[in-house]
Amino acid sequence: MTDAVTYVIPDMTRAEKLELLALLEEKERRWNGRRLLEYKPYAKQKDFHAMSAIMRERLMCAGNQLGKTLCAAAEVAMHLSGRYPDWWVGRKLEHANHWLAGSESGELTRRGVQRLLLGRDYKTDPGTGMIMLEDIVDITPARGVPELVDTIKVKNKYGGVSTISLKSYDQGRGKWQADTVHGVWFDEEPPEDVYFEGLTRTNTTMGMVLLTFTPLKGMSAVVKRFFLDKIPETGIVTMTIDDADHYTPEQRERIRASYPAHEKEARANGVPTMGSGLIFPVTDESITVAPFRIPAHWPLIMGIDFGWEHPTACVLLAWDRDLDVIYVCGEYRKSEAVPAIVAAAVKPWGAWIPVSWPHDGLQHDKGSGEQLALQYKTHGLNMLKDRATHAPAKGEEEGTGGNGVEAGLQDMYERMITDRWKVFSTCVKWLEEKRMYHRDDGKVVKMMDDTISASRYGYMMKRKAKTKPTQNAGVPRMPPPRPVAPGMG
């Protein structure tokens, strides 16, 4: 056995301790002064940045404490200083530029926007936020709120001096009537009039508008603009607690459990609170399962929802007839996709799988004069002979069951709350739609429901589901199909 070696660290004198402390403080100060250079975005944060290349208005809709404000602060600091990292693929402002930013009150602006741009105390520790110390030209304090900043001037690497003015919503829209700016950052959801006042300030420059908030106010006018209206050049990134790498799985579960039920989806998953209007008021966790190999004796069916400007969607369903459980195990969604593109994307699931289609499949395509359903059949999908209908009453003919939407939705919801409707965790588009699917004045809102509708059509015709013709192997796991042509799904 080798003798253990003992290292003796001599006692330090008071002077040496003070010197070491000073060195450690300087090391921390220098690290803090490089926060922008050290910024490494998570995948969803990177998506938000990249979207700036094509979208003028962007919303990071995220749960609490997931990094949404940090994400925007880093981007704004890049624009102000011109310090874009090598990985940056978003829009660049290669000139001095001017911004407005703020939150609900002066205090919240100081604690959020200002803290992440400048550091906790801009007087004693400037440069410990995302704006680097060497780039700060001047800081003008605000009046009325202690320690709040009014304007920050920043040296831009392309020449000149950029500026950002800090505001608050409680000042009213009048305070946002500034000169023309290149960008506006709303941290926390703004009132509608303040939002459009800020947006107007960017019209001349076609500048950027960033929003970062947890959607606790439900389907407000601002949220609706992004989620439902989908105004041109608006984009949204939804970030859930599972997208934040700074939490362990155990921490995520504890955090979810700590939220009240009516706020859990908003605070953990960045989903607008819908209240009683939600059609499927169940949590993701209660219906999702990890993908697994589908047993060969389970019949499969595909549902399709035809679209063009609103996406065409396909969903693959597997039916465990022994336990009477439906599994959503594959999804596809793409706008402006012709039948050839859609068919090529989903045929790898199995060209033999029956495809259930809605009544609008009987409408003729104005370009070719062919029925939509026939077009898909021509491209190799096993389209059912008849459109989707509920099962007929005993003794009645096929097709007499009707195609009522509410009946199908009630069946799906009943299965969810009785553990008989499950969704593979890879079907993220289906889960996103489920979180937003709601009624307004008692009527189903027919927006962002493409994969939901496709799954409903498949479920209505589950009696036509079939097993794989060759019984010697199960169906492989079903990841989302890869688009066969570039574009946004």
C-alpha positions as CSV (number, residue, x, y, z in Angstrom):
1,M,0.0,0.0,0.0
2,T,1.2,3.5,-0.9
3,D,1.5,5.9,1.9
4,A,-1.0,8.8,1.7
5,V,0.5,12.2,0.9
6,T,-0.6,15.1,3.1
7,Y,-0.5,18.6,1.7
8,V,-0.1,21.4,4.2
9,I,-1.4,24.8,3.2
10,P,0.2,27.4,5.3
11,D,-1.9,29.9,7.1
12,M,-2.4,33.1,5.1
13,T,-1.7,36.5,6.6
14,R,-4.5,39.1,6.6
15,A,-2.8,40.9,3.8
16,E,-2.6,37.8,1.7
17,K,-6.3,37.0,2.4
18,L,-7.3,40.5,1.3
19,E,-5.2,40.2,-1.8
20,L,-6.8,36.8,-2.7
21,L,-10.2,38.3,-2.1
22,A,-9.5,41.2,-4.4
23,L,-8.3,38.8,-7.1
24,L,-11.4,36.7,-6.8
25,E,-13.6,39.8,-6.9
26,E,-11.7,41.0,-10.0
27,K,-12.1,37.6,-11.6
28,E,-15.9,37.7,-11.0
29,R,-16.1,41.3,-12.2
30,R,-14.3,40.4,-15.4
31,W,-16.6,37.3,-15.9
32,N,-19.6,39.5,-15.3
33,G,-18.3,42.0,-17.8
34,R,-18.3,39.2,-20.5
35,R,-21.9,38.0,-20.0
36,L,-22.8,38.7,-23.5
37,L,-19.8,36.9,-24.9
38,E,-20.6,33.9,-22.6
39,Y,-24.2,33.7,-23.6
40,K,-25.1,30.3,-24.9
41,P,-28.9,30.1,-25.8
42,Y,-31.0,27.1,-25.4
43,A,-32.6,25.6,-28.5
44,K,-35.9,27.6,-28.1
45,Q,-34.0,30.8,-27.4
46,K,-31.9,30.2,-30.5
47,D,-35.1,29.7,-32.5
48,F,-36.4,33.1,-31.2
49,H,-33.2,34.8,-32.4
50,A,-33.2,33.1,-35.8
51,M,-36.8,34.1,-36.4
52,S,-35.7,37.8,-36.5
53,A,-34.4,37.2,-40.1
54,I,-38.0,36.8,-41.4
55,M,-40.4,38.0,-38.7
56,R,-40.8,41.7,-37.7
57,E,-42.9,40.9,-34.6
58,R,-41.8,38.0,-32.3
59,L,-43.3,36.6,-29.2
60,M,-41.4,34.4,-26.7
61,C,-44.3,32.9,-24.9
62,A,-42.7,31.0,-22.0
63,G,-43.3,29.8,-18.4
64,N,-41.8,31.6,-15.4
65,Q,-38.1,31.6,-14.8
66,L,-37.2,29.9,-18.1
67,G,-34.9,32.5,-19.6
68,K,-37.2,34.6,-21.8
69,T,-36.1,38.0,-20.4
70,L,-32.4,36.9,-20.5
71,C,-32.9,35.9,-24.1
72,A,-34.3,39.3,-25.2
73,A,-31.7,41.2,-23.2
74,A,-28.9,39.4,-24.9
75,E,-30.3,40.1,-28.3
76,V,-31.0,43.8,-27.7
77,A,-27.4,44.1,-26.3
78,M,-26.1,42.5,-29.6
79,H,-28.0,45.0,-31.7
80,L,-27.0,48.0,-29.6
81,S,-23.3,47.1,-29.7
82,G,-23.1,45.3,-33.0
83,R,-21.4,42.4,-31.1
84,Y,-23.0,39.4,-33.0
85,P,-21.7,36.0,-32.1
86,D,-20.5,33.5,-34.8
87,W,-23.7,31.4,-34.4
88,W,-26.0,34.4,-35.1
89,V,-28.3,33.8,-38.1
90,G,-30.9,36.4,-37.3
91,R,-31.2,40.0,-38.6
92,K,-28.2,42.3,-38.1
93,L,-28.3,46.0,-37.6
94,E,-24.9,47.1,-39.0
95,H,-25.2,50.7,-37.8
96,A,-26.0,52.6,-34.7
97,N,-29.7,51.9,-33.7
98,H,-32.3,53.1,-31.2
99,W,-34.7,51.1,-29.0
100,L,-37.5,51.4,-26.6
101,A,-38.0,48.8,-23.8
102,G,-40.1,48.4,-20.7
103,S,-42.4,46.5,-18.5
104,E,-45.6,47.0,-16.5
105,S,-44.2,49.5,-14.1
106,G,-41.0,51.4,-13.5
107,E,-40.1,49.1,-10.7
108,L,-40.6,46.0,-12.8
109,T,-38.6,47.6,-15.7
110,R,-35.7,48.2,-13.2
111,R,-35.8,44.7,-11.9
112,G,-36.1,43.0,-15.3
113,V,-35.0,44.9,-18.4
114,Q,-32.6,47.2,-16.7
115,R,-31.0,44.6,-14.4
116,L,-30.3,42.2,-17.3
117,L,-28.9,44.9,-19.5
118,L,-26.8,46.7,-17.0
119,G,-26.5,44.5,-13.9
120,R,-28.0,44.7,-10.4
121,D,-26.5,48.1,-9.6
122,Y,-25.5,50.2,-12.5
123,K,-23.8,52.8,-10.3
124,T,-21.4,50.4,-8.5
125,D,-21.2,47.5,-10.9
126,P,-21.8,48.8,-14.5
127,G,-21.2,46.3,-17.2
128,T,-22.3,43.3,-15.2
129,G,-25.3,42.8,-17.4
130,M,-25.5,42.0,-21.1
131,I,-24.2,45.4,-22.2
132,M,-20.4,45.2,-21.8
133,L,-18.7,47.9,-19.7
134,E,-16.4,49.0,-22.5
135,D,-19.4,49.7,-24.7
136,I,-21.3,51.9,-22.2
137,V,-21.0,55.5,-23.3
138,D,-23.4,57.1,-20.8
139,I,-26.3,56.3,-18.5
140,T,-29.0,58.8,-17.7
141,P,-31.0,58.2,-14.5
142,A,-34.8,58.5,-14.6
143,R,-37.0,60.6,-12.4
144,G,-39.6,59.3,-10.0
145,V,-38.4,55.7,-9.5
146,P,-35.3,55.2,-7.4
147,E,-32.3,53.6,-9.2
148,L,-34.3,53.5,-12.5
149,V,-32.5,54.4,-15.7
150,D,-34.0,56.6,-18.4
151,T,-31.5,56.2,-21.3
152,I,-28.5,54.1,-22.0
153,K,-26.0,55.1,-24.7
154,V,-23.9,52.3,-26.2
155,K,-20.9,52.3,-28.6
156,N,-21.7,50.4,-31.8
157,K,-18.8,48.6,-33.5
158,Y,-20.1,49.7,-36.9
159,G,-19.8,53.3,-35.8
160,G,-21.8,55.8,-33.9
161,V,-23.7,55.5,-30.6
162,S,-26.9,53.4,-30.1
163,T,-29.5,54.3,-27.5
164,I,-32.2,52.5,-25.6
165,S,-34.9,54.3,-23.5
166,L,-36.6,52.5,-20.7
167,K,-40.4,53.0,-20.2
168,S,-43.3,51.4,-18.4
169,Y,-46.9,50.6,-19.4
170,D,-48.4,52.4,-16.5
171,Q,-47.2,55.7,-17.9
172,G,-49.7,55.2,-20.7
173,R,-49.3,55.1,-24.5
174,G,-48.3,58.8,-24.6
175,K,-44.9,58.0,-23.1
176,W,-44.2,55.5,-25.9
177,Q,-44.7,58.1,-28.6
178,A,-41.0,58.5,-29.1
179,D,-39.2,59.3,-32.3
180,T,-38.6,56.6,-34.9
181,V,-36.8,53.6,-33.5
182,H,-35.3,50.4,-34.8
183,G,-36.7,48.1,-32.2
184,V,-39.1,47.8,-29.2
185,W,-38.9,45.3,-26.5
186,F,-42.0,44.6,-24.3
187,D,-41.0,42.5,-21.2
188,E,-44.3,41.3,-19.8
189,E,-47.6,41.5,-21.8
190,P,-48.4,45.1,-22.7
191,P,-51.9,46.6,-23.1
192,E,-53.1,46.7,-26.6
193,D,-52.9,50.5,-27.1
194,V,-49.3,50.5,-25.7
195,Y,-48.3,47.6,-28.0
196,F,-49.6,49.3,-31.1
197,E,-48.0,52.6,-30.2
198,G,-44.6,50.9,-29.8
199,L,-45.1,49.0,-33.1
200,T,-45.9,52.3,-34.8
201,R,-42.6,53.7,-33.8
202,T,-40.9,51.1,-35.9
203,N,-42.9,51.5,-39.1
204,T,-40.4,53.8,-40.9
205,T,-37.5,51.5,-40.2
206,M,-39.5,48.3,-40.5
207,G,-37.9,47.6,-37.2
208,M,-38.2,44.7,-34.8
209,V,-40.7,44.2,-32.0
210,L,-39.9,41.7,-29.2
211,L,-42.3,40.4,-26.6
212,T,-41.3,38.2,-23.7
213,F,-43.9,37.1,-21.2
214,T,-45.9,34.4,-19.4
215,P,-49.5,34.5,-20.8
216,L,-51.4,34.8,-17.6
217,K,-54.1,37.1,-19.1
218,G,-55.5,34.4,-21.4
219,M,-56.5,35.1,-25.0
220,S,-56.0,38.9,-24.8
221,A,-55.9,41.0,-28.0
222,V,-52.1,40.9,-28.1
223,V,-51.9,37.1,-27.5
224,K,-54.6,36.6,-30.1
225,R,-52.6,38.5,-32.7
226,F,-49.9,35.9,-32.5
227,F,-51.7,32.6,-31.7
228,L,-54.9,33.0,-33.7
229,D,-54.9,35.9,-36.1
230,K,-51.4,35.1,-37.3
231,I,-50.8,38.5,-38.8
232,P,-48.1,38.4,-41.6
233,E,-44.5,38.8,-40.2
234,T,-45.5,37.7,-36.7
235,G,-43.9,34.7,-35.2
236,I,-44.1,32.9,-31.9
237,V,-41.8,30.6,-29.9
238,T,-43.4,28.7,-27.0
239,M,-40.9,27.6,-24.4
240,T,-41.9,25.1,-21.7
241,I,-40.1,24.1,-18.5
242,D,-38.8,21.1,-20.4
243,D,-36.9,23.4,-22.7
244,A,-34.9,25.0,-19.9
245,D,-31.7,23.0,-19.3
246,H,-30.9,24.7,-16.0
247,Y,-33.6,22.5,-14.3
248,T,-33.2,18.8,-13.5
249,P,-36.2,16.5,-14.2
250,E,-36.9,16.3,-10.4
251,Q,-36.9,20.1,-10.1
252,R,-39.3,20.4,-13.1
253,E,-41.7,18.1,-11.4
254,R,-41.5,19.9,-8.1
255,I,-42.0,23.3,-9.8
256,R,-45.0,22.0,-11.8
257,A,-46.6,20.6,-8.6
258,S,-46.2,24.0,-6.9
259,Y,-48.4,25.9,-9.3
260,P,-52.2,26.1,-8.9
261,A,-54.1,24.0,-11.4
262,H,-55.6,26.9,-13.3
263,E,-52.2,28.5,-13.9
264,K,-50.0,25.4,-14.4
265,E,-50.1,25.4,-18.2
266,A,-49.2,29.1,-18.4
267,R,-46.5,29.2,-15.7
268,A,-44.8,25.9,-16.7
269,N,-45.5,25.7,-20.5
270,G,-46.1,29.2,-21.6
271,V,-49.7,28.4,-22.7
272,P,-52.3,31.2,-22.5
273,T,-54.8,30.5,-19.7
274,M,-58.1,29.6,-21.4
275,G,-60.2,28.9,-18.3
276,S,-63.5,27.2,-18.9
277,G,-63.2,27.8,-22.7
278,L,-60.6,25.1,-23.1
279,I,-61.9,22.1,-25.0
280,F,-59.5,19.6,-23.6
281,P,-58.8,20.8,-20.1
282,V,-56.2,18.2,-19.3
283,T,-52.4,18.5,-18.7
284,D,-49.9,17.3,-21.2
285,E,-48.4,15.0,-18.5
286,S,-51.7,13.2,-18.1
287,I,-51.9,12.0,-21.7
288,T,-48.3,11.9,-23.0
289,V,-46.2,8.7,-23.2
290,A,-42.7,8.0,-24.4
291,P,-42.7,6.5,-28.0
292,F,-42.6,2.7,-28.1
293,R,-42.7,0.0,-30.7
294,I,-46.4,-0.6,-31.7
295,P,-47.4,-4.2,-31.4
296,A,-48.1,-5.8,-34.7
297,H,-51.7,-6.9,-33.7
298,W,-52.7,-3.2,-33.1
299,P,-54.7,-1.8,-36.1
300,L,-53.6,1.6,-37.5
301,I,-55.4,4.4,-39.3
302,M,-54.4,7.8,-40.5
303,G,-56.5,10.9,-40.5
304,I,-55.9,13.8,-42.8
305,D,-57.2,17.4,-42.7
306,F,-56.9,19.1,-46.1
307,G,-55.5,22.6,-46.2
308,W,-53.5,25.1,-48.1
309,E,-52.9,28.5,-46.4
310,H,-53.9,26.8,-43.2
311,P,-51.8,23.7,-43.0
312,T,-52.6,20.2,-44.3
313,A,-52.2,17.8,-41.4
314,C,-51.9,14.1,-41.1
315,V,-52.0,12.1,-37.8
316,L,-51.3,8.4,-37.3
317,L,-53.4,6.6,-34.7
318,A,-52.8,3.1,-33.2
319,W,-55.6,1.3,-31.4
320,D,-55.0,-1.1,-28.5
321,R,-58.2,-3.0,-28.9
322,D,-57.6,-5.1,-25.8
323,L,-57.6,-2.1,-23.5
324,D,-59.5,0.2,-25.9
325,V,-56.8,2.9,-25.9
326,I,-56.1,5.2,-28.8
327,Y,-52.5,6.3,-29.3
328,V,-51.5,9.4,-31.4
329,C,-48.1,8.2,-32.6
330,G,-47.2,10.2,-35.7
331,E,-47.9,13.7,-37.0
332,Y,-47.3,15.9,-40.0
333,R,-48.3,19.5,-40.6
334,K,-47.3,21.8,-43.5
335,S,-48.8,24.9,-45.2
336,E,-49.1,25.2,-49.0
337,A,-48.1,21.5,-49.5
338,V,-49.5,19.8,-52.7
339,P,-50.7,16.2,-52.4
340,A,-47.5,14.8,-53.8
341,I,-45.4,16.5,-51.0
342,V,-47.8,15.4,-48.3
343,A,-48.0,11.8,-49.6
344,A,-44.2,11.5,-49.9
345,A,-43.8,12.6,-46.3
346,V,-46.3,10.2,-44.6
347,K,-46.0,7.1,-46.8
348,P,-43.0,5.9,-44.8
349,W,-45.5,5.3,-42.0
350,G,-47.0,2.6,-44.2
351,A,-48.6,2.9,-47.6
352,W,-51.1,0.2,-46.6
353,I,-52.5,2.2,-43.7
354,P,-56.1,3.3,-44.3
355,V,-56.6,7.1,-44.5
356,S,-59.7,8.8,-43.2
357,W,-60.6,12.1,-44.9
358,P,-63.2,14.9,-44.3
359,H,-66.2,15.9,-46.3
360,D,-64.3,18.7,-48.0
361,G,-62.3,16.1,-49.8
362,L,-65.2,16.0,-52.2
363,Q,-64.5,19.6,-53.2
364,H,-62.8,19.9,-56.6
365,D,-59.3,21.4,-56.9
366,K,-59.8,24.4,-59.2
367,G,-56.4,23.8,-60.9
368,S,-56.8,20.2,-61.9
369,G,-60.5,19.5,-61.5
370,E,-59.7,16.3,-59.6
371,Q,-61.1,15.4,-56.2
372,L,-58.7,16.1,-53.4
373,A,-59.2,12.6,-52.0
374,L,-58.5,11.1,-55.4
375,Q,-55.4,13.2,-55.8
376,Y,-53.9,11.7,-52.6
377,K,-54.9,8.2,-53.7
378,T,-53.1,8.8,-57.0
379,H,-50.0,9.6,-55.0
380,G,-50.0,6.3,-53.2
381,L,-52.1,6.9,-50.0
382,N,-54.7,4.2,-49.1
383,M,-57.7,6.6,-49.0
384,L,-60.9,5.1,-47.6
385,K,-63.7,4.8,-50.1
386,D,-66.1,7.1,-48.1
387,R,-65.5,10.3,-46.1
388,A,-65.2,10.3,-42.3
389,T,-68.4,9.7,-40.4
390,H,-69.2,8.3,-37.0
391,A,-70.1,4.7,-36.7
392,P,-73.7,4.0,-37.8
393,A,-76.3,2.8,-35.4
394,K,-76.7,-1.0,-35.2
395,G,-78.5,-2.2,-38.3
396,E,-78.0,1.1,-40.2
397,E,-76.0,1.6,-43.3
398,E,-72.4,2.8,-43.4
399,G,-72.2,6.6,-43.6
400,T,-75.4,7.3,-41.7
401,G,-73.6,8.1,-38.4
402,G,-73.1,11.8,-39.3
403,N,-70.0,13.8,-38.9
404,G,-70.8,16.1,-35.9
405,V,-67.8,17.8,-34.5
406,E,-69.0,18.1,-30.9
407,A,-69.7,14.3,-30.7
408,G,-66.2,13.6,-31.8
409,L,-64.6,16.1,-29.4
410,Q,-66.6,14.8,-26.5
411,D,-65.5,11.2,-27.3
412,M,-61.9,12.3,-27.4
413,Y,-62.1,14.2,-24.1
414,E,-63.9,11.3,-22.4
415,R,-61.0,9.1,-23.5
416,M,-58.4,11.5,-22.2
417,I,-59.9,11.7,-18.7
418,T,-60.4,7.9,-18.5
419,D,-56.8,7.1,-19.6
420,R,-57.8,5.8,-23.0
421,W,-56.3,8.6,-25.2
422,K,-52.5,8.8,-25.2
423,V,-50.1,10.9,-27.3
424,F,-46.5,10.2,-28.1
425,S,-44.2,12.9,-26.6
426,T,-42.7,13.3,-30.1
427,C,-46.1,14.7,-31.4
428,V,-45.3,18.3,-30.2
429,K,-47.5,20.0,-32.8
430,W,-50.6,18.0,-31.6
431,L,-49.8,18.9,-28.0
432,E,-49.3,22.6,-28.9
433,E,-52.7,22.6,-30.6
434,K,-54.4,20.9,-27.7
435,R,-53.2,23.6,-25.3
436,M,-54.8,26.3,-27.4
437,Y,-58.0,24.5,-28.6
438,H,-60.9,26.5,-27.2
439,R,-64.4,27.8,-27.6
440,D,-65.5,31.4,-27.9
441,D,-69.1,32.1,-26.9
442,G,-69.7,28.4,-26.9
443,K,-68.4,27.8,-30.4
444,V,-65.3,25.9,-31.4
445,V,-62.6,28.3,-32.6
446,K,-61.4,26.8,-35.9
447,M,-57.8,28.0,-35.8
448,M,-54.7,26.1,-34.9
449,D,-56.6,22.8,-35.0
450,D,-55.1,21.0,-37.9
451,T,-53.6,17.9,-36.3
452,I,-56.5,17.8,-33.8
453,S,-58.9,17.7,-36.7
454,A,-56.9,15.1,-38.5
455,S,-56.9,12.9,-35.4
456,R,-60.6,13.3,-35.0
457,Y,-61.2,12.1,-38.6
458,G,-59.0,9.1,-37.9
459,Y,-60.8,8.4,-34.7
460,M,-64.2,8.6,-36.3
461,M,-63.3,5.9,-38.7
462,K,-61.3,3.7,-36.3
463,R,-63.6,0.8,-37.3
464,K,-61.7,0.8,-40.6
465,A,-58.3,0.6,-39.0
466,K,-56.1,-2.3,-40.1
467,T,-53.1,-4.3,-39.0
468,K,-50.0,-4.5,-41.0
469,P,-50.4,-7.1,-43.7
470,T,-47.1,-8.9,-42.8
471,Q,-47.5,-10.0,-39.2
472,N,-43.9,-10.9,-38.5
473,A,-42.8,-7.5,-37.1
474,G,-44.2,-4.6,-35.2
475,V,-44.4,-1.1,-36.5
476,P,-41.3,1.0,-35.7
477,R,-41.4,4.0,-33.5
478,M,-43.0,7.0,-35.1
479,P,-40.9,10.2,-35.1
480,P,-42.4,13.2,-36.8
481,P,-41.9,12.8,-40.6
482,R,-39.2,14.9,-42.1
483,P,-40.5,17.5,-44.6
484,V,-39.5,16.6,-48.1
485,A,-39.3,20.3,-49.2
486,P,-38.2,23.4,-47.3
487,G,-40.7,25.6,-45.6
488,M,-42.4,26.1,-42.3
489,G,-44.9,23.6,-41.0
